[in-house]
Amino acid sequence: MDPAVPDIRVTIPPALRSLCGRRRGTQEFDLTLAARDIRGLLDELGRRHPQVHVCLCDERGEPRPHINVFVNNDHVRARAGLETPLTAGDLVTILPAVSGG
Amino acid sequence: MPSDERYSRQILFQGIGAEGQARIRAGRVLLCGCGALGSAIADSLVRAGVGFLRLVDRDFVELSNLQRQVLYDEQDIAEQLPKAIAASRKLAKINSGVTLEPLVADIDHTNMLALAAGVDLIVDGMDNFETRFLINDAALEKKIPWVYGGCVGSHGQVMPIFPGETACLRCLIGDVPGPGMTETCDTAGVIGPAVNVVAALQVVAALKILAGRRDLVDATLSIVDVWDGTLRKMNVGNLRERSNCPACALGERDWLSGKRGSQTTVLCGRNAVQVSPPVKQALSLTELAGRLQSAGEVSQNAFLLRLSLSGGEFQLTVFPDGRAIIKGTDDVTVARSLYARYVGA
């Protein structure tokens, strides 16, 4: 198995930041994790911040239907889905659909 | 009033010009929802000179709306006006050259196609996903472009959708979120500038489409957070090909056919309505209780959560399966609205 890639920058939904002790300031990301692909990154998020993970992923560890995941500016489904490989410095954006209006 | 003078600055703008302005003047738009996004969108479209605007909303103006819903004022509350009517009165004063069709109605599968009849574009000012999925079905069915927009807290997102050409809402969001899975403006709050930026992005897409410049509309999901000062354009260009979407690839119209959607039952003699969400999913009453602390008095046991709204008029009793009994009304529309605002779907 390929080793985890370090320095993956991750943004999580604003509503969940307090669950991992974050308050976004001027940085464009919330967390830095190590993972070789998106599936590994979500697993790592689950290990470190289970309260955040349960809001984003179902019991199979896959993103819930209203959660979209982007690597840099591309939707992961338009790449290789959860198997999308990561490169150091990538920005992963985990984004819930917004219902308010 | 001379039309040329009114629109002179917009015609001077190269992206629109005289031809674009003439097309905007001939454009017909359905605006679903006249809340925060809807009132900002309506204000901009009417000032820009859209030819016809059908505004649909189920709610009345309340004091907590005035902080961000730009078309309303204290007089509208004193007169207990529905939002569609109050909005239409203001808009008529702003531009008497626009034909306005205000409708006080709950958008559902029985009226959606009639509401979308004869329009060139649908713009989303809704506060819930159930209606957005219905708009998506109708737009696909009638091949009408529409512009999704959502906003909460300080952030929001916008995506223009061209049926049969670009990713639709179900390509992006597989299903409506389960009850309590998303923030709502009544639980997480919302600030006016976030609303105005999201509405502005929707209106820019709308103006390009109406002006005949849809080639200039990117098939992207714009995400913005005004508190962080970020605006990003996310690539969703080939999502449609990759998603095998039930709605736009397989042609299913689950929401428009009435197969999907929340179920409401008036509880006779109890002045109450039961709302069952479209998605059955376990709901954490403890998490919901945390979110509702500022909305009113919250009590909870192992079986249910009860929220008594600050005015004392309504009481929401929410069960772990997402079902809720809304006490204080026998009006299904009021109950659905309260459910969308406080539980969210």
Interface residues (C-beta under 8 A of the other chain):
Chain A: P14 A15 R24 E28 C55 R64 P65 H66 N68 F70 N73 D74 H75 R77 A78 T93 L95 P96 A97 V98 S99 G100 G101
Chain B: G33 G35 A36 L37 G38 D124 G125 M126 D127 N128 F129 R132 G149 G150 C151 V152 G153 S154 H155 G156 Q157 L172 I173 G174 D175 V176 P177 G178 M181 T182 E183 T184 C185 A188 V190 L221 I223 D225 D228 T230 R232 K233 M234 N235 V236 G237 N238 L239 R242 S243 A340 G344 A345
